[in-house]
């Protein structure tokens, strides 16, 4: 059976616990590779990533505070470095500062990883 998200990559912020972890697991169950970010729960994040990998998907966890624009940019670069790019970006919850920062990043996401100014 072909998984409907095979070959896709999901970035789930807040993916170390609660609904974020459940969503990350669901993306993986449907075939996506998953990057999860966390603010304060490295052990939980690594556990979720390990569980995703045990299901056959690629996964990794990275610490990033979505209220800090530099950390968001570093998060994006990290996803590019580990998983090439992403197809989905799900943030739980969505801080206003992240929305204003991410919109231009999503528009130009192909050039972010090589941008010398970031």
TORPA-4810 file (N, C-alpha, C, O; in nm, 3 decimals):
<nodes>
NODE_1_0.084_-0.119_0.000_0.000_0.000_0.000_0.088_0.125_0.000_0.177_0.137_0.084_X
NODE_2_0.064_0.216_-0.092_0.139_0.341_-0.099_0.083_0.440_0.002_-0.038_0.461_0.011_X
NODE_3_0.173_0.500_0.075_0.130_0.599_0.173_0.113_0.733_0.102_0.197_0.772_0.020_X
NODE_4_0.005_0.803_0.132_-0.031_0.923_0.057_0.066_1.040_0.073_0.065_1.131_-0.010_X
NODE_5_0.149_1.040_0.176_0.245_1.149_0.195_0.389_1.104_0.171_0.483_1.173_0.210_X
NODE_6_0.407_0.989_0.109_0.542_0.940_0.079_0.616_1.043_-0.005_0.562_1.097_-0.102_X
NODE_7_0.741_1.071_0.033_0.821_1.168_-0.039_0.800_1.312_0.004_0.865_1.402_-0.048_X
NODE_8_0.710_1.334_0.099_0.683_1.469_0.150_0.757_1.488_0.282_0.796_1.392_0.347_X
NODE_9_0.774_1.615_0.320_0.841_1.649_0.446_0.751_1.745_0.523_0.701_1.842_0.467_X
NODE_10_0.731_1.717_0.650_0.651_1.803_0.737_0.740_1.864_0.845_0.824_1.795_0.903_X
NODE_11_0.720_1.993_0.869_0.785_2.061_0.981_0.674_2.096_1.079_0.584_2.172_1.047_X
NODE_12_0.681_2.039_1.199_0.580_2.062_1.301_0.646_2.131_1.419_0.726_2.070_1.491_X
NODE_13_0.614_2.260_1.440_0.666_2.327_1.558_0.575_2.293_1.674_0.454_2.278_1.658_X
NODE_14_0.634_2.279_1.791_0.555_2.234_1.905_0.527_2.085_1.893_0.426_2.037_1.945_X
NODE_15_0.616_2.012_1.825_0.592_1.871_1.798_0.640_1.776_1.905_0.638_1.654_1.884_X
NODE_16_0.683_1.826_2.019_0.737_1.737_2.122_0.631_1.683_2.217_0.659_1.590_2.293_X
NODE_17_0.512_1.739_2.213_0.409_1.691_2.307_0.270_1.729_2.258_0.254_1.808_2.165_X
NODE_18_0.172_1.671_2.322_0.032_1.705_2.295_-0.009_1.687_2.151_0.031_1.592_2.084_X
NODE_19_-0.090_1.781_2.105_-0.144_1.771_1.969_-0.034_1.781_1.864_-0.043_1.718_1.758_X
NODE_20_0.071_1.859_1.892_0.183_1.869_1.797_0.249_1.734_1.774_0.278_1.697_1.660_X
NODE_21_0.274_1.659_1.882_0.333_1.526_1.870_0.239_1.431_1.796_0.284_1.352_1.713_X
NODE_22_0.111_1.440_1.826_0.013_1.353_1.758_0.009_1.384_1.608_0.000_1.292_1.526_X
NODE_23_0.016_1.511_1.573_0.014_1.549_1.432_0.142_1.501_1.363_0.137_1.451_1.251_X
NODE_24_0.257_1.518_1.430_0.383_1.471_1.374_0.377_1.320_1.348_0.421_1.273_1.243_X
NODE_25_0.324_1.246_1.443_0.311_1.101_1.428_0.217_1.066_1.312_0.242_0.970_1.239_X
NODE_26_0.111_1.142_1.296_0.017_1.115_1.188_0.080_1.142_1.051_0.061_1.064_0.957_X
NODE_27_0.155_1.252_1.040_0.227_1.278_0.915_0.317_1.159_0.882_0.320_1.113_0.768_X
NODE_28_0.390_1.111_0.982_0.481_0.998_0.961_0.404_0.871_0.924_0.447_0.797_0.835_X
NODE_29_0.294_0.846_0.990_0.213_0.727_0.959_0.163_0.731_0.815_0.144_0.626_0.752_X
NODE_30_0.142_0.851_0.763_0.097_0.866_0.625_0.213_0.874_0.526_0.192_0.895_0.407_X
NODE_31_0.337_0.855_0.576_0.453_0.843_0.489_0.547_0.961_0.483_0.650_0.952_0.417_X
NODE_32_0.516_1.072_0.548_0.603_1.190_0.543_0.722_1.175_0.636_0.713_1.111_0.741_X
NODE_33_0.834_1.234_0.597_0.945_1.253_0.689_0.910_1.377_0.772_0.842_1.467_0.723_X
NODE_34_0.956_1.381_0.898_0.908_1.486_0.988_1.022_1.551_1.065_1.107_1.484_1.124_X
NODE_35_1.022_1.685_1.064_1.109_1.764_1.151_1.019_1.823_1.258_0.913_1.878_1.228_X
NODE_36_1.061_1.812_1.382_0.984_1.874_1.490_1.073_1.971_1.564_1.192_1.947_1.585_X
NODE_37_1.012_2.082_1.604_1.086_2.176_1.687_1.022_2.179_1.825_0.905_2.145_1.843_X
NODE_38_1.102_2.221_1.920_1.056_2.229_2.058_1.120_2.350_2.123_1.222_2.400_2.076_X
NODE_39_1.059_2.397_2.229_1.114_2.511_2.302_1.184_2.468_2.430_1.288_2.524_2.466_X
NODE_40_1.128_2.367_2.499_1.182_2.335_2.630_1.177_2.187_2.666_1.200_2.153_2.783_X
NODE_41_1.149_2.100_2.573_1.135_1.957_2.607_1.222_1.870_2.517_1.169_1.793_2.437_X
NODE_42_1.356_1.879_2.530_1.441_1.801_2.439_1.422_1.650_2.449_1.425_1.581_2.347_X
NODE_43_1.402_1.599_2.570_1.384_1.455_2.584_1.255_1.409_2.516_1.254_1.306_2.449_X
NODE_44_1.149_1.484_2.535_1.022_1.448_2.469_1.036_1.457_2.318_0.987_1.370_2.246_X
NODE_45_1.101_1.562_2.269_1.118_1.580_2.124_1.198_1.465_2.065_1.162_1.411_1.960_X
NODE_46_1.306_1.426_2.130_1.389_1.316_2.082_1.311_1.185_2.086_1.329_1.099_1.999_X
NODE_47_1.226_1.169_2.186_1.143_1.049_2.196_1.044_1.043_2.080_1.025_0.937_2.020_X
NODE_48_0.981_1.155_2.048_0.887_1.158_1.935_0.961_1.127_1.805_0.912_1.049_1.723_X
NODE_49_1.078_1.189_1.785_1.156_1.163_1.664_1.195_1.016_1.654_1.189_0.957_1.546_X
NODE_50_1.235_0.957_1.766_1.274_0.816_1.767_1.154_0.727_1.733_1.167_0.628_1.661_X
NODE_51_1.038_0.763_1.786_0.917_0.686_1.757_0.881_0.696_1.608_0.841_0.597_1.546_X
NODE_52_0.896_0.814_1.551_0.870_0.833_1.408_0.965_0.747_1.326_0.924_0.680_1.232_X
NODE_53_1.094_0.749_1.362_1.192_0.668_1.291_1.162_0.519_1.302_1.187_0.444_1.208_X
NODE_54_1.109_0.476_1.416_1.076_0.335_1.433_0.962_0.292_1.341_0.942_0.173_1.315_X
NODE_55_0.888_0.389_1.291_0.779_0.362_1.197_0.827_0.366_1.052_0.750_0.343_0.959_X
NODE_56_0.958_0.395_1.033_1.015_0.391_0.899_1.034_0.526_0.831_1.080_0.530_0.717_X
NODE_57_0.999_0.635_0.897_1.017_0.768_0.838_1.146_0.830_0.892_1.196_0.790_0.997_X
NODE_58_1.197_0.928_0.820_1.310_1.005_0.872_1.253_1.112_0.964_1.144_1.165_0.940_X
NODE_59_1.327_1.143_1.071_1.280_1.244_1.165_1.399_1.305_1.238_1.503_1.241_1.254_X
NODE_60_1.381_1.427_1.281_1.479_1.488_1.369_1.411_1.599_1.447_1.307_1.652_1.406_X
NODE_61_1.471_1.633_1.560_1.417_1.736_1.648_1.520_1.847_1.663_1.640_1.821_1.670_X
NODE_62_1.471_1.970_1.668_1.561_2.084_1.684_1.498_2.187_1.777_1.378_2.214_1.769_X
NODE_63_1.579_2.243_1.864_1.530_2.345_1.956_1.517_2.477_1.882_1.610_2.520_1.814_X
NODE_64_1.401_2.541_1.894_1.380_2.672_1.830_1.264_2.743_1.899_1.157_2.686_1.918_X
NODE_65_1.287_2.867_1.935_1.184_2.952_1.993_1.121_3.032_1.880_1.187_3.118_1.821_X
NODE_66_0.994_3.005_1.849_0.929_3.071_1.736_0.907_3.221_1.757_0.867_3.290_1.664_X
NODE_67_0.931_3.271_1.877_0.921_3.414_1.901_1.050_3.487_1.864_1.054_3.610_1.863_X
NODE_68_1.156_3.411_1.835_1.286_3.468_1.801_1.312_3.449_1.652_1.336_3.337_1.608_X
NODE_69_1.309_3.557_1.573_1.327_3.544_1.428_1.455_3.472_1.388_1.453_3.394_1.292_X
NODE_70_1.566_3.495_1.457_1.690_3.427_1.422_1.676_3.276_1.441_1.724_3.198_1.359_X
NODE_71_1.610_3.235_1.550_1.594_3.091_1.572_1.501_3.029_1.468_1.520_2.913_1.430_X
NODE_72_1.404_3.103_1.421_1.316_3.051_1.316_1.395_3.034_1.187_1.381_2.932_1.119_X
NODE_73_1.478_3.130_1.153_1.561_3.118_1.034_1.657_3.000_1.048_1.675_2.924_0.953_X
NODE_74_1.717_2.984_1.165_1.805_2.869_1.188_1.728_2.738_1.179_1.781_2.638_1.130_X
NODE_75_1.604_2.737_1.225_1.520_2.618_1.213_1.498_2.583_1.066_1.511_2.467_1.028_X
NODE_76_1.465_2.682_0.986_1.444_2.660_0.844_1.571_2.605_0.779_1.565_2.510_0.701_X
NODE_77_1.684_2.664_0.811_1.811_2.616_0.756_1.839_2.472_0.800_1.890_2.392_0.721_X
NODE_78_1.807_2.440_0.923_1.828_2.305_0.974_1.743_2.203_0.900_1.789_2.093_0.867_X
NODE_79_1.618_2.239_0.873_1.531_2.148_0.796_1.590_2.127_0.657_1.594_2.015_0.608_X
NODE_80_1.634_2.235_0.594_1.698_2.222_0.461_1.820_2.131_0.468_1.841_2.049_0.378_X
NODE_81_1.900_2.143_0.572_2.022_2.064_0.584_1.991_1.915_0.608_2.060_1.829_0.553_X
NODE_82_1.889_1.886_0.688_1.858_1.746_0.722_1.763_1.678_0.624_1.779_1.559_0.594_X
NODE_83_1.665_1.751_0.575_1.559_1.688_0.495_1.538_1.756_0.360_1.440_1.726_0.291_X
NODE_84_1.626_1.846_0.322_1.625_1.915_0.192_1.525_2.029_0.183_1.563_2.138_0.141_X
NODE_85_1.403_2.010_0.219_1.300_2.113_0.215_1.180_2.059_0.291_1.190_1.954_0.355_X
NODE_86_1.070_2.128_0.285_0.950_2.074_0.347_0.831_2.101_0.259_0.832_2.191_0.175_X
NODE_87_0.729_2.021_0.279_0.605_2.035_0.204_0.500_2.101_0.291_0.422_2.183_0.243_X
NODE_88_0.498_2.065_0.419_0.400_2.118_0.513_0.472_2.186_0.628_0.579_2.142_0.670_X
NODE_89_0.413_2.293_0.680_0.466_2.358_0.799_0.347_2.380_0.890_0.259_2.461_0.859_X
NODE_90_0.343_2.310_1.001_0.233_2.322_1.095_0.287_2.373_1.228_0.377_2.313_1.286_X
NODE_91_0.232_2.483_1.275_0.276_2.543_1.400_0.166_2.530_1.503_0.051_2.567_1.478_X
NODE_92_0.201_2.478_1.620_0.104_2.466_1.729_0.163_2.526_1.855_0.260_2.470_1.906_X
NODE_93_0.113_2.634_1.908_0.017_2.728_1.850_0.088_2.824_1.755_0.210_2.814_1.737_X
NODE_94_0.016_2.915_1.694_0.074_3.006_1.596_0.093_3.144_1.658_-0.004_3.219_1.672_X
NODE_95_0.216_3.180_1.694_0.239_3.315_1.744_0.236_3.415_1.628_0.283_3.384_1.518_X
NODE_96_0.182_3.533_1.651_0.171_3.636_1.548_0.307_3.670_1.489_0.318_3.691_1.368_X
NODE_97_0.410_3.676_1.573_0.543_3.711_1.522_0.593_3.608_1.421_0.662_3.644_1.326_X
NODE_98_0.558_3.482_1.442_0.600_3.378_1.350_0.530_3.393_1.216_0.593_3.378_1.111_X
NODE_99_0.402_3.422_1.218_0.327_3.438_1.094_0.388_3.549_1.010_0.406_3.531_0.889_X
NODE_100_0.419_3.662_1.071_0.475_3.773_0.994_0.614_3.741_0.943_0.653_3.791_0.837_X
NODE_101_0.691_3.660_1.013_0.823_3.622_0.969_0.819_3.514_0.863_0.894_3.519_0.765_X
NODE_102_0.733_3.417_0.881_0.731_3.299_0.795_0.676_3.328_0.656_0.722_3.267_0.559_X
NODE_103_0.582_3.417_0.643_0.523_3.442_0.512_0.629_3.470_0.406_0.628_3.405_0.302_X
NODE_104_0.722_3.564_0.428_0.824_3.584_0.325_0.918_3.465_0.311_0.969_3.440_0.202_X
NODE_105_0.942_3.390_0.419_1.028_3.272_0.410_0.965_3.166_0.322_1.033_3.103_0.242_X
NODE_106_0.836_3.146_0.337_0.769_3.046_0.256_0.771_3.085_0.109_0.783_2.999_0.022_X
NODE_107_0.759_3.213_0.082_0.759_3.259_-0.056_0.896_3.234_-0.119_0.905_3.198_-0.237_X
NODE_108_1.002_3.254_-0.042_1.137_3.240_-0.098_1.215_3.124_-0.036_1.338_3.131_-0.030_X
NODE_109_1.150_3.020_0.009_1.216_2.915_0.085_1.329_2.844_0.009_1.419_2.790_0.072_X
NODE_110_1.326_2.844_-0.121_1.433_2.779_-0.196_1.566_2.852_-0.183_1.672_2.791_-0.196_X
NODE_111_1.562_2.982_-0.158_1.686_3.057_-0.152_1.737_3.079_-0.008_1.845_3.133_0.011_X
NODE_112_1.661_3.037_0.090_1.698_3.064_0.230_1.828_2.994_0.269_1.915_3.056_0.329_X
NODE_113_1.841_2.868_0.235_1.955_2.792_0.281_2.087_2.847_0.228_2.191_2.829_0.291_X
NODE_114_2.085_2.915_0.114_2.209_2.966_0.058_2.227_3.115_0.077_2.325_3.171_0.028_X
NODE_115_2.136_3.180_0.145_2.143_3.324_0.164_2.255_3.361_0.259_2.252_3.318_0.375_X
NODE_116_2.356_3.441_0.216_2.466_3.476_0.305_2.426_3.575_0.415_2.499_3.591_0.513_X
NODE_117_2.313_3.642_0.399_2.273_3.742_0.499_2.199_3.683_0.615_2.167_3.755_0.709_X
NODE_118_2.170_3.554_0.613_2.092_3.495_0.722_2.175_3.407_0.807_2.126_3.349_0.903_X
</nodes>
